[in-house]
C-alpha cells in the first residue's frame, strides 16, 4: 500500500508539473500575441493621424481618426493551435476580438495649464473653477490641486531634501497622488487631461461642459448651440465660433482656444477567450510626424478599464 501511495503521489506531481508548464506556455503565447496585435493597432492609429496631418487644417469629429473601431473578430488570423501552425480545430480555436478608438486630448482642460512659469495661472484657475462648479465639486480641492501641481512641476525644490514634493501625475486617474478624493477624480476624469505642455482647448471637439468651463461668460445653452453648429459645419478658426455666437461679451484667446490638436490618446482593446487586455497610448503629432509619448498595457477590470 505504501508503494502504491508513493507511486500515485509521484505520478500526480509529475502530471501537475506538466499541466503547469503547458499553462505557462499558453499564457506566454497569448501575451505575445496580444502585444503584437496591440502594437499593430497603435501603428495603424499613428498612420491614420499621419495621413490626416498631411491635409492640415482644423481637427474635428467628422475626420477618419474620430471614428471608433467596433469590435472585430481576428481569430481566423491567429495561430491558436498548440504547434503554432495556424491549423487550429474548432475545439482549440480561441476567439479574439479587437476594438479601439482615437480621442482628442485637447478636447479637455489640460491640467498643465494651471501652472505657467512656476506660477498658478489665474485664467486657467478660473476655467477649472467653472468646471468644478458644474460638477458640484468642493472648491477647496481645486486649490489643493493647483498648489500640489505647482509643487510637482517646480524642479528647483527637488534640491531640498526636506521638501515633500508630490509625484507628477501622468493621466487623469492619477490625480489622487495630489490629494484629491476618489469621487473628485472620477468626476473630473472625462473632462481633464495631463499633457506635457500647455495646450489650447479644441473648440471643434470639446464637449459642452468643457466649452462652458474654458470660455468665460458662456452659458450651457450657448455651448450646446456651438456643438450643434459644428456638427453640420466644423469651425475653421476661432473667428467662425465668434460668428456663430454673435455675442460681444464672449471672446476667445489664441493661447486658450483653437481648432487644431497635437495630442491624441489611442485606446486598443483585445479580447481573447475569457481575458481582455487594454492598451492606452498618448501620441503627439507635429505635422506628419507622430511619436508615442507613453504606453501602458494591463488586463481590464470588470468595468472595462485598465486594472490597477
Buried (B, 14 or more C-beta within 10 A) or exposed (E): EEEEEEEEEEEEEEEEEEEEEEEEEEEEBBBEBBBEBBBEBBEBBBEBBBEBBEEEEBBBBEBEBBEEBEEEEBBEEBEBBEEEEEEBEEEEBBEBBBBBBBBBBBBBBBBBBBBBEEEBBEBBBEBBBBBBEBBEBEEEBBEBBBBBBBBBBBEEBEEEEEEEBBEBBBBBBBBEBBEBBEEBBEBBBEBBBBBBEBBBBBBBBBBBBBBBBBBBEBEEEBBEBBBEBBEEEBBEBBEBBBEBBEEEEBEBEEEBBBBBBBBBBBBBBBBBEEBBBBBBBBBBBEEEEBEEEEBEBEEBEEEEEBEE
